[in-house]
Amino acid sequence: MKNKLLNLTILTALAICIILFLYRLAKTRETTPNGFVRNFGSHHLQKIGEDISIEPIWRLVGLTDNKIYLGHQKYVQHIKEININDHSSCFSTIGGNIFQSTSLFRASLNIDSPFFFINDSFVSKFFKGNTRDFLARDYKMPKIKFDKAVSVKDGSLIVRLNDRKDGIVIGKAFAGTNRFIIDKTLLKAQGDNYFSKDGILLSDSESGKIVYVYLYRNDFLVIDSSLKRQFEAKTIDTTSHSKIQLGYNGQNRLSMSAPAARVNRYSWVWKSNLFIQSGLRADNEDIEDFNRGYTIDVYDLNQRGEYKYSLQLEGEEKNKLKGFRIRGNLLIALFDQKIKTYKII
């Protein structure tokens, strides 16, 4: 009996020591300098009005000067429109024969008023319509398998696809034709050709710039609508190499063996300004403020991606950020159960 109590006491003490060690280790990582600072002095966010309560089923798909567009997470044809000024709302349903003639599995909706776009990465179909009538029309394009697509001014699509040999690559599908070009040299791998090249594909409708923001390292790429490389740049985050652990799953497919640290999270581009929510704290940033809220860094694409300033977005416990959009000096942030509206000043 005494031996059992002694063993139990030793195990308990050992467990406490391990917990204290892990706690100290976590605190040390939190306070370790990351080698960069942020500029919070030139601009900040000013809250506008009351929060808008929403159900968690909605995601942010579009923004105009006076209207917020939300898309249903499961049923892509359902849209909720919210007036920014008085918070009144109405519902719209995308029509057309696409939902009868095509089975959509991984469809995503994006609204760039006056147009809307539906992209389904599973069946590699793309649909386009006008917000005046919300009728979706099939977009004639080559039969290619792609998982992300953005529209450019000439009506063509810049797409991201997975090449069997080179992994993630960028291509262009020309409007109304079967012509398709691909450039396998635009994206750079760090080890594997898929996970290290994963990222966010954005289109700036105002400037015509196409931006690709890598998820797991401090890099982003800017090209034009003809796939010509304009420049590559780095964020102020110091994570220059993807920290990805790979292994093979039960189906003998290469996959992540552990969750990777996501450097660049949500991103948006507006009039040659790139906004990136960063996952790394700066040396001049308060630890509690950083952990409680969200930091958005801003880069000038007219100055080859030069860092401009940062914004601090307030957070809430158990109400996580799901995305944001920028239009002019207006910032709309979508959380699990509410929308917050800010003015950039």
C-alpha positions in Angstrom: 0.0 0.0 0.0 2.8 2.4 0.9 4.6 1.6 -2.4 1.4 2.4 -4.3 1.0 5.7 -2.5 4.7 6.5 -3.1 4.4 5.7 -6.8 1.3 7.8 -7.1 3.0 10.7 -5.4 6.0 10.5 -7.7 3.8 10.3 -10.8 1.7 13.3 -9.7 4.8 15.3 -9.0 6.3 14.3 -12.4 3.0 15.3 -14.1 3.1 18.7 -12.4 6.7 19.3 -13.4 5.8 18.5 -17.0 2.9 20.9 -17.0 5.0 23.6 -15.5 7.7 23.0 -18.0 5.3 23.2 -20.9 3.7 26.3 -19.5 7.1 28.0 -19.1 8.1 26.9 -22.6 4.9 28.4 -24.1 5.5 31.7 -22.2 9.0 31.8 -23.5 7.9 31.4 -27.1 5.3 34.1 -26.6 7.9 36.6 -25.3 10.7 35.6 -27.7 11.5 38.5 -30.1 10.5 37.8 -33.7 12.8 40.3 -35.3 10.4 42.9 -36.7 8.1 45.7 -35.6 4.8 47.1 -36.8 3.7 50.7 -37.6 0.5 51.3 -35.7 0.8 55.1 -35.6 -0.3 56.2 -39.1 -3.8 54.5 -39.3 -6.3 52.9 -37.0 -9.8 51.4 -37.1 -12.8 53.4 -35.9 -15.9 51.4 -35.0 -19.0 52.3 -36.9 -22.4 51.7 -35.3 -23.6 48.5 -33.5 -22.6 45.0 -34.4 -24.8 43.1 -36.8 -25.9 39.7 -35.4 -25.9 36.8 -37.9 -26.1 33.0 -37.8 -22.9 31.0 -38.2 -24.1 29.5 -41.5 -23.1 32.7 -43.5 -19.8 33.7 -45.0 -18.7 37.0 -46.4 -18.9 37.0 -50.3 -19.2 40.6 -51.4 -19.1 44.3 -50.4 -20.3 47.5 -52.0 -20.4 51.1 -50.7 -23.6 50.4 -48.9 -24.3 46.7 -49.0 -22.8 43.5 -47.5 -23.3 40.2 -49.3 -23.4 37.0 -47.3 -23.4 33.5 -48.9 -24.8 30.4 -47.4 -22.1 27.9 -46.4 -24.0 24.9 -47.7 -26.4 26.2 -50.3 -24.5 28.4 -52.7 -27.6 29.8 -54.3 -28.8 31.5 -51.2 -27.7 35.1 -50.5 -28.3 37.5 -47.7 -28.0 41.2 -48.4 -27.4 43.6 -45.5 -27.7 47.4 -45.7 -24.6 48.9 -44.0 -26.4 52.1 -42.9 -29.6 50.8 -41.3 -28.8 47.1 -41.0 -32.0 46.1 -42.9 -31.6 42.8 -44.7 -33.3 40.8 -47.5 -32.7 37.5 -49.2 -32.0 36.6 -52.8 -31.8 33.3 -54.6 -29.6 32.7 -57.6 -31.6 31.4 -60.5 -30.8 29.8 -63.9 -30.7 26.1 -64.9 -27.3 25.4 -63.4 -28.8 23.8 -60.3 -30.9 21.4 -62.5 -28.3 20.6 -65.1 -25.2 20.5 -62.9 -24.5 18.9 -59.5 -22.4 21.2 -57.4 -20.3 19.8 -54.6 -17.6 22.3 -53.6 -19.1 25.5 -54.9 -18.0 28.9 -53.7 -19.6 32.3 -54.4 -17.9 35.7 -54.9 -19.7 38.9 -55.6 -17.8 41.8 -57.3 -20.8 44.0 -58.0 -22.4 44.2 -60.5 -21.3 40.7 -61.2 -21.3 37.4 -59.2 -19.3 34.3 -59.8 -19.8 30.6 -58.8 -16.8 28.3 -58.9 -17.0 24.6 -58.2 -13.6 23.0 -57.8 -15.0 19.4 -57.8 -16.6 19.5 -61.2 -14.4 22.4 -62.5 -17.3 24.6 -63.5 -17.6 28.3 -63.5 -20.7 30.4 -63.7 -21.3 34.1 -64.0 -24.2 36.5 -63.6 -25.4 40.0 -62.8 -26.6 41.1 -59.4 -29.6 42.8 -61.1 -31.4 39.5 -61.7 -29.1 36.9 -60.0 -29.4 34.6 -63.0 -26.3 32.3 -63.3 -25.0 31.5 -66.8 -22.5 28.8 -67.7 -19.1 30.1 -68.5 -17.6 28.6 -71.7 -14.0 27.5 -70.9 -11.6 24.7 -71.6 -12.2 21.4 -69.8 -9.6 21.7 -67.1 -9.5 20.7 -63.4 -9.0 23.8 -61.2 -9.6 24.5 -57.5 -9.5 28.3 -57.4 -10.5 31.0 -60.0 -10.7 34.8 -60.2 -12.1 36.8 -63.0 -10.2 39.6 -64.7 -11.3 42.7 -66.7 -11.3 41.0 -70.1 -13.7 38.3 -68.8 -11.0 35.6 -68.7 -10.2 33.5 -65.6 -7.0 33.2 -63.7 -7.1 29.7 -62.2 -5.1 27.6 -59.8 -4.8 24.0 -60.6 -2.9 20.9 -59.5 -0.4 19.6 -62.0 0.6 15.9 -61.7 4.3 16.7 -61.9 4.7 20.3 -60.7 1.9 20.5 -58.0 0.1 23.8 -57.7 0.4 26.0 -60.7 -1.3 29.1 -62.2 -3.0 29.3 -65.6 -5.4 31.4 -67.6 -8.6 30.4 -69.3 -9.6 32.8 -72.1 -13.2 34.1 -72.2 -15.5 32.3 -74.6 -12.9 30.1 -76.1 -11.1 26.8 -75.5 -7.8 28.5 -75.2 -5.8 27.9 -72.1 -2.2 28.7 -71.0 -0.3 27.7 -68.0 2.9 29.0 -66.3 4.6 26.4 -64.1 7.4 28.8 -63.0 5.3 31.4 -61.2 4.9 29.6 -57.9 8.0 28.4 -56.0 8.1 25.2 -54.0 10.0 24.7 -50.7 10.4 20.9 -50.6 7.1 19.5 -51.8 5.2 20.9 -54.8 1.8 21.1 -53.2 1.6 22.1 -49.5 4.5 24.5 -49.6 2.9 26.3 -52.6 -0.6 26.5 -51.1 -2.0 30.0 -50.9 -4.8 32.5 -51.5 -5.6 33.8 -55.1 -6.8 37.3 -55.2 -7.8 39.7 -58.0 -7.8 43.5 -57.7 -10.6 44.6 -60.0 -9.5 48.3 -59.7 -5.9 47.9 -60.8 -6.0 44.6 -62.7 -3.3 43.0 -60.5 -3.5 39.3 -59.6 -2.0 38.5 -56.2 -1.0 35.1 -54.8 -0.4 35.0 -51.0 1.4 31.9 -49.7 -0.1 30.5 -46.5 2.9 29.1 -44.7 5.7 31.6 -45.4 6.2 35.3 -45.7 6.0 35.6 -49.5 3.5 36.9 -52.0 3.5 37.2 -55.8 2.0 39.8 -58.1 1.3 39.1 -61.7 -0.8 40.8 -64.4 -3.8 39.3 -66.3 -1.4 37.8 -69.0 0.4 35.8 -66.3 3.5 38.1 -66.6 5.3 38.2 -63.3 5.4 41.8 -61.9 7.3 41.2 -58.7 7.7 39.0 -55.6 7.8 40.5 -52.1 7.9 39.5 -48.5 5.7 40.4 -45.6 7.3 41.8 -42.4 6.7 38.4 -40.8 10.1 36.6 -40.5 8.9 33.1 -41.3 10.7 32.7 -44.6 10.5 28.9 -44.9 7.4 26.8 -44.6 7.3 24.7 -41.4 5.5 21.7 -42.7 5.8 18.1 -41.5 4.8 15.6 -44.2 3.9 11.9 -44.1 1.8 9.3 -45.9 -1.7 8.6 -44.8 -3.6 5.3 -44.9 -4.2 5.6 -48.6 -0.5 6.1 -49.2 -1.0 9.7 -50.2 1.4 12.5 -49.1 -0.3 14.7 -46.4 0.5 16.8 -43.4 1.5 14.7 -40.5 1.0 17.6 -38.1 -0.9 21.0 -38.3 1.4 23.6 -39.9 1.8 27.2 -38.6 -0.2 29.4 -41.0 1.7 32.6 -41.5 -0.7 34.5 -43.7 -4.4 33.9 -42.8 -7.2 36.0 -44.3 -6.2 38.4 -47.1 -7.8 41.0 -49.4 -6.7 43.5 -52.0 -8.2 46.8 -52.9 -6.8 49.5 -55.2 -3.3 48.2 -55.1 -3.3 47.8 -51.3 -2.8 44.3 -50.0 -4.3 43.5 -46.5 -3.0 40.4 -44.8 -4.0 39.1 -41.3 -0.8 37.9 -39.8 -0.3 35.1 -37.4 3.0 36.3 -35.9 3.4 38.9 -33.1 5.7 41.9 -33.7 8.3 42.8 -31.0 6.5 46.1 -30.3 3.1 44.4 -30.0 1.5 43.7 -26.6 1.1 39.9 -26.1 -2.4 40.1 -24.6 -3.6 42.5 -27.3 -2.2 40.3 -30.0 -3.7 37.1 -28.6 -7.1 38.7 -27.9 -7.4 40.4 -31.3 -6.3 40.3 -34.9 -3.5 42.2 -36.7 -3.8 43.2 -40.3 -0.7 44.4 -42.2 -1.0 46.6 -45.3 1.3 46.5 -48.3 1.6 48.9 -51.3 1.5 47.0 -54.6 2.4 50.2 -56.5 5.7 50.2 -54.5 6.6 46.6 -55.2 4.9 45.4 -52.0 6.4 47.9 -49.6 5.0 47.6 -46.0 2.9 50.6 -45.1 1.2 50.2 -41.7 -0.8 47.8 -39.5 -4.3 47.7 -38.1 -5.5 46.1 -34.9 -8.9 44.5 -35.1 -10.6 43.8 -31.8 -11.5 40.1 -31.1 -14.0 38.3 -28.8 -13.7 35.1 -26.9 -15.6 32.3 -28.6 -16.4 34.4 -31.6 -13.6 33.9 -34.1 -12.8 35.9 -37.2 -14.0 34.2 -40.4 -12.9 36.8 -43.0 -12.8 40.5 -43.9 -13.4 42.8 -46.9 -12.1 46.2 -47.7 -13.7 48.9 -49.9 -12.3 52.4 -49.8 -11.8 53.2 -46.2 -14.5 50.7 -45.1 -13.5 47.4 -43.4 -16.1 44.7 -42.8 -15.1 41.9 -40.5 -17.1 38.7 -40.3 -17.1 36.7 -37.0 -18.9 33.5 -36.1 -22.1 35.2 -35.0 -21.7 38.9 -35.9 -20.4 41.5 -38.3 -18.3 44.5 -37.2 -18.0 47.6 -39.4 -15.0 49.9 -39.2 -13.6 53.0 -40.9 -9.9 53.1 -41.6 -8.7 56.6 -40.5 
